[in-house]
C-alpha cells in the first residue's frame, strides 16, 4: 500500500485496501444475487448527490451492479432456473421497445455510438435489465412491501436533506455545484433557492417528492395498523414540504392526475364527484385568486397556470422548431442527439441547441414521431394492463399497495410532459420496479392465499 501510495497517490491505495471488502461483497452477491438489484435501486437515488462530493461515474456503477446481477444469475442458475416468468407480455413489449432503440443505431442522422450508449442507458438498458431481473429474482409479494418501505424511507431522507438546504443552508460541495452558471441560474431565482436535495436537480427532486406525496398519501388511507398508516402519513407530509420547497411547477400535475385516477380506482363515483369538486376548487384558487400569495411555493405554482408565462412560451417555440426539423425525419435525429449528450457529441446541431424540456419532446427529437407513438403505446399498454389487474384484485392490502404505485406512475407520465423526470434517476428506476410489481399482482395475491395471509371467503363473509 505504501508503494502504491507513493506511485499512484492516496486514492489508488484506498482502492487497493478495499479489495478484501470487494471480495466479501462478491461472495455475498453470488449467494444472494438479488442484492445487486436493491443496491442499484439505492445507488440510483443518491448517485447524483454523491458526484458533488466524490467525483466518480456513479451512474455507471448502477449499470455495473445490474450487469453483475445478470451475470451472477446466469452462471449460478442458468441450467436449472425457471425462465418462464420472462414469458410475460409486459416483458415482451419491453423487449420490442429496446429493439426499436437498437434500431436507432442505423439512423442516418445519428452522430455517435457513444452518445447513443450514454443517452439510452436510463430508458433502455437499465429498463430491460431491471424489469427482467425483477421477474426472475423478486417474484414474491414480500418484495413489493420491501420496495414500498425503501422508497418511503429514502424519500423521507431526501425531504429532510432538502429542508436542510432550504432552512439551514447548503454545504461547500453544494455551493460549488451552484456556482456553475447553468446550475445557479436555474436554482437561485430572485434570491431564493430551489432545493434539489441529493437529486440531480430541483425538477427531479420536486417531481419525485410530488409522486411520493401521492403514493404515501394513498397508502396512509389503506388498511394496516395505526403505526404503519401513521408512518405513511408522515412520509406524505414531509414529501409535500419537499415538493413545495423544490419550486417545481410541472410536478403539480402528478398528484392532480394521480389523485383523479385514485378516485376512479376506488370504484366509488360519489367520492369521484366530490374529488372533482375539491380539485376544481383548488384549481380555481390557484388560477383566479391571490390566496396564499405570500407563500413562495404557492406563488411559483400559480405561475404554471398563466398561459403567457415566459417559460411556457419558450417551450412552445422550441416545439415549433422541432416540428419543422422533424418533418422529414420520422425516426428522429438519433438517440443522444439532444440535450446534454447532444451538446457534448454533436454541438451546433438543431437538437443539441434547442432545449427539449419535456421527456416526450426528447423522445420525439431523438426517435421521431414513430418513436414517440411507440413510447406512448408502451405506457398506454401498461396503464390498461395494470389497471385491469388491480381492478380485479380482492386482497385489501395488495389493492392499496398496487393502486398507490399505479396512480403515482400515471401522475408521473403526465408530469413528464413539462420536465424530463421520467428518464432520470431515481424516478425511472422507481417506475420500472413499480410497473413490474403491478403486473405481477395476481401472482402475489395467489401467494398470499396459499400462505393463509388472505382468505377471499373471509372477506366475502365480512362484506355480507
JOUR-V70807 format. One record per residue. RES is the residue in three letters. PHI is phi in whole degrees, 0 to 359 (NA if undefined). PSI is psi in whole degrees, -180 to 180 (NA if undefined). Layout:
# JOUR-V70807
RES/PHI/PSI ; RES/PHI/PSI
This chain:
# JOUR-V70807
UNK/NA/-38 ; UNK/297/-43 ; UNK/297/-45 ; UNK/296/-40 ; UNK/296/-40 ; UNK/292/-37 ; UNK/272/-37 ; UNK/237/-7 ; UNK/103/173 ; UNK/295/-41 ; UNK/298/-42 ; UNK/296/-40 ; UNK/295/-39 ; UNK/296/-39 ; UNK/298/-41 ; UNK/296/-41 ; UNK/294/-25 ; UNK/278/-7 ; UNK/304/-43 ; UNK/299/-37 ; UNK/294/-40 ; UNK/298/-43 ; UNK/298/-42 ; UNK/296/-40 ; UNK/296/-42 ; UNK/298/-39 ; UNK/298/-46 ; UNK/298/-43 ; UNK/295/-41 ; UNK/287/-18 ; UNK/269/-27 ; UNK/226/76 ; UNK/299/-23 ; UNK/294/-17 ; UNK/303/-37 ; UNK/299/-37 ; UNK/295/-46 ; UNK/293/-38 ; UNK/294/-42 ; UNK/299/-40 ; UNK/296/-44 ; UNK/293/-41 ; UNK/293/-35 ; UNK/295/-25 ; UNK/285/-37 ; UNK/251/0 ; UNK/300/-44 ; UNK/296/-40 ; UNK/292/-37 ; UNK/297/-34 ; UNK/297/-23 ; UNK/285/-21 ; UNK/253/-40 ; UNK/233/104 ; UNK/287/77 ; UNK/236/158 ; UNK/284/72 ; UNK/297/-30 ; UNK/298/-38 ; UNK/292/-29 ; UNK/297/-33 ; UNK/299/-46 ; UNK/298/-38 ; UNK/295/-44 ; UNK/295/-40 ; UNK/294/-44 ; UNK/295/-40 ; UNK/296/-35 ; UNK/296/-43 ; UNK/297/-46 ; UNK/298/-43 ; UNK/300/-47 ; UNK/298/-44 ; UNK/295/-47 ; UNK/290/-32 ; UNK/274/-38 ; UNK/233/8 ; UNK/302/-42 ; UNK/285/-21 ; UNK/229/10 ; UNK/279/161 ; UNK/264/108 ; UNK/272/-1 ; UNK/299/-29 ; UNK/303/-26 ; UNK/285/-13 ; UNK/276/58 ; UNK/239/141 ; UNK/298/-30 ; UNK/294/-41 ; UNK/294/-39 ; UNK/296/-41 ; UNK/296/-38 ; UNK/297/-41 ; UNK/296/-40 ; UNK/295/-42 ; UNK/298/-42 ; UNK/295/-38 ; UNK/298/-38 ; UNK/295/-38 ; UNK/293/-35 ; UNK/293/-36 ; UNK/300/-30 ; UNK/297/-14 ; UNK/297/-28 ; UNK/266/7 ; UNK/300/121 ; UNK/297/-19 ; UNK/276/-16 ; UNK/296/137 ; UNK/261/-27 ; UNK/205/134 ; UNK/293/-37 ; UNK/297/-42 ; UNK/298/-42 ; UNK/301/-46 ; UNK/297/-49 ; UNK/296/-43 ; UNK/286/-30 ; UNK/269/-3 ; UNK/301/-50 ; UNK/288/-25 ; UNK/247/4 ; UNK/228/-76 ; UNK/298/-49 ; UNK/297/-37 ; UNK/297/-52 ; UNK/289/-36 ; UNK/291/-41 ; UNK/292/-51 ; UNK/299/-44 ; UNK/298/-43 ; UNK/290/-33 ; UNK/296/-44 ; UNK/302/-38 ; UNK/271/-36 ; UNK/251/-20 ; UNK/237/54 ; UNK/274/8 ; UNK/254/148 ; UNK/297/-24 ; UNK/296/-28 ; UNK/290/-30 ; UNK/296/-44 ; UNK/295/-41 ; UNK/299/-42 ; UNK/298/-46 ; UNK/296/-43 ; UNK/299/-42 ; UNK/297/-52 ; UNK/292/-27 ; UNK/289/-47 ; UNK/295/-42 ; UNK/290/-29 ; UNK/288/-36 ; UNK/300/-46 ; UNK/297/-42 ; UNK/297/-41 ; UNK/295/-44 ; UNK/295/-40 ; UNK/298/-41 ; UNK/294/-39 ; UNK/294/-35 ; UNK/298/-43 ; UNK/298/-40 ; UNK/284/-45 ; UNK/257/-19 ; UNK/250/-43 ; UNK/131/159 ; UNK/278/154 ; UNK/271/-176 ; UNK/297/-42 ; UNK/295/-41 ; UNK/292/-35 ; UNK/294/-39 ; UNK/298/-40 ; UNK/294/-41 ; UNK/289/-23 ; UNK/292/-21 ; UNK/290/133 ; UNK/304/-44 ; UNK/293/-23 ; UNK/271/-45 ; UNK/296/-37 ; UNK/291/-24 ; UNK/258/-13 ; UNK/245/-9 ; UNK/237/101 ; UNK/246/120 ; UNK/54/39 ; UNK/81/2 ; UNK/249/137 ; UNK/277/131 ; UNK/270/111 ; UNK/289/149 ; UNK/231/-5 ; UNK/53/-139 ; UNK/257/28 ; UNK/267/177 ; UNK/291/-33 ; UNK/196/176 ; UNK/293/-33 ; UNK/296/-45 ; UNK/294/-42 ; UNK/297/-47 ; UNK/296/-42 ; UNK/297/-43 ; UNK/294/-41 ; UNK/294/-39 ; UNK/296/-43 ; UNK/296/-43 ; UNK/287/-27 ; UNK/301/-45 ; UNK/291/-48 ; UNK/300/-51 ; UNK/293/-35 ; UNK/296/-42 ; UNK/295/-42 ; UNK/295/-34 ; UNK/295/-25 ; UNK/270/-3 ; UNK/272/-174 ; UNK/287/163 ; UNK/136/174 ; UNK/292/162 ; UNK/296/-31 ; UNK/291/-41 ; UNK/290/-43 ; UNK/294/-33 ; UNK/295/-39 ; UNK/299/-45 ; UNK/293/-36 ; UNK/296/-43 ; UNK/297/-42 ; UNK/301/-45 ; UNK/297/-44 ; UNK/295/-46 ; UNK/298/-40 ; UNK/292/-34 ; UNK/297/-42 ; UNK/297/-43 ; UNK/300/-41 ; UNK/298/-42 ; UNK/295/-44 ; UNK/280/-9 ; UNK/286/-23 ; UNK/70/17 ; UNK/275/121 ; UNK/271/-41 ; UNK/298/-28 ; UNK/293/-14 ; UNK/300/-27 ; UNK/295/-32 ; UNK/300/-57 ; UNK/291/-27 ; UNK/292/-53 ; UNK/290/-44 ; UNK/299/-36 ; UNK/295/-39 ; UNK/296/-43 ; UNK/298/-41 ; UNK/299/-44 ; UNK/298/-37 ; UNK/292/-41 ; UNK/290/-18 ; UNK/290/-15 ; UNK/63/24 ; UNK/237/100 ; UNK/284/-17 ; UNK/293/-43 ; UNK/294/-36 ; UNK/299/-46 ; UNK/297/-43 ; UNK/299/-40 ; UNK/297/-41 ; UNK/298/-39 ; UNK/295/-46 ; UNK/296/-46 ; UNK/298/-42 ; UNK/297/-37 ; UNK/295/-42 ; UNK/295/-41 ; UNK/298/-45 ; UNK/298/-41 ; UNK/297/-42 ; UNK/288/-40 ; UNK/273/-37 ; UNK/246/2 ; UNK/231/176 ; UNK/242/26 ; UNK/298/137 ; UNK/59/28 ; UNK/297/-23 ; UNK/287/-15 ; UNK/274/122 ; UNK/302/-45 ; UNK/297/-43 ; UNK/294/-42 ; UNK/299/-40 ; UNK/289/-40 ; UNK/297/-34 ; UNK/297/-32 ; UNK/295/-23 ; UNK/292/-17 ; UNK/272/-6 ; UNK/270/114 ; UNK/293/-17 ; UNK/263/12 ; UNK/301/130 ; UNK/304/-38 ; UNK/297/-44 ; UNK/296/-43 ; UNK/296/-37 ; UNK/296/-41 ; UNK/295/-40 ; UNK/295/-38 ; UNK/295/-40 ; UNK/297/-38 ; UNK/293/-34 ; UNK/295/-38 ; UNK/298/-45 ; UNK/294/-35 ; UNK/299/-42 ; UNK/291/-43 ; UNK/293/-38 ; UNK/269/1 ; UNK/301/-32 ; UNK/249/16 ; UNK/229/78 ; UNK/295/-21 ; UNK/250/20 ; UNK/80/-169 ; UNK/263/2 ; UNK/104/141 ; UNK/294/130 ; UNK/94/6 ; UNK/271/-16 ; UNK/246/165 ; UNK/67/-147 ; UNK/301/-47 ; UNK/291/-31 ; UNK/296/-44 ; UNK/295/-32 ; UNK/281/-41 ; UNK/254/-21 ; UNK/220/60 ; UNK/297/146 ; UNK/94/-17 ; UNK/283/162 ; UNK/300/-48 ; UNK/297/-35 ; UNK/289/-33 ; UNK/263/-4 ; UNK/246/118 ; UNK/297/139 ; UNK/271/-36 ; UNK/63/-53 ; UNK/263/148 ; UNK/300/-42 ; UNK/288/-34 ; UNK/293/-36 ; UNK/297/-47 ; UNK/300/-42 ; UNK/298/-45 ; UNK/294/-40 ; UNK/271/-29 ; UNK/237/6 ; UNK/72/-176 ; UNK/295/-31 ; UNK/294/-47 ; UNK/296/-39 ; UNK/296/-47 ; UNK/296/-37 ; UNK/296/-44 ; UNK/295/-42 ; UNK/296/-39 ; UNK/296/-39 ; UNK/297/-47 ; UNK/294/-40 ; UNK/295/-38 ; UNK/301/-47 ; UNK/297/-40 ; UNK/302/-46 ; UNK/291/-44 ; UNK/294/-52 ; UNK/293/-39 ; UNK/299/-41 ; UNK/295/-40 ; UNK/296/-49 ; UNK/296/-38 ; UNK/301/-32 ; UNK/258/6 ; UNK/288/157 ; UNK/240/-24 ; UNK/287/118 ; UNK/300/-40 ; UNK/295/-47 ; UNK/295/-37 ; UNK/299/-46 ; UNK/297/-44 ; UNK/296/-50 ; UNK/289/-35 ; UNK/296/-41 ; UNK/299/-47 ; UNK/295/-43 ; UNK/300/-48 ; UNK/293/-40 ; UNK/297/-41 ; UNK/294/-45 ; UNK/296/-41 ; UNK/301/-39 ; UNK/290/-35 ; UNK/302/-44 ; UNK/287/-39 ; UNK/296/-29 ; UNK/287/-4 ; UNK/293/-31 ; UNK/267/-19 ; UNK/215/164 ; UNK/269/45 ; UNK/291/-38 ; UNK/295/-23 ; UNK/259/6 ; UNK/247/157 ; UNK/284/144 ; UNK/265/-2 ; UNK/302/-42 ; UNK/299/-41 ; UNK/290/-38 ; UNK/301/-42 ; UNK/293/-42 ; UNK/297/-45 ; UNK/299/-49 ; UNK/296/-43 ; UNK/300/-43 ; UNK/291/-44 ; UNK/297/-37 ; UNK/292/-37 ; UNK/284/-10 ; UNK/264/6 ; UNK/297/-36 ; UNK/298/-41 ; UNK/297/-42 ; UNK/299/-42 ; UNK/296/-41 ; UNK/296/-37 ; UNK/298/-43 ; UNK/293/-34 ; UNK/294/-44 ; UNK/293/-29 ; UNK/268/8 ; UNK/59/29 ; UNK/270/-15 ; UNK/208/130 ; UNK/238/112 ; UNK/303/-33 ; UNK/296/-40 ; UNK/294/-36 ; UNK/295/-45 ; UNK/295/-37 ; UNK/295/-40 ; UNK/296/-40 ; UNK/297/-41 ; UNK/296/NA
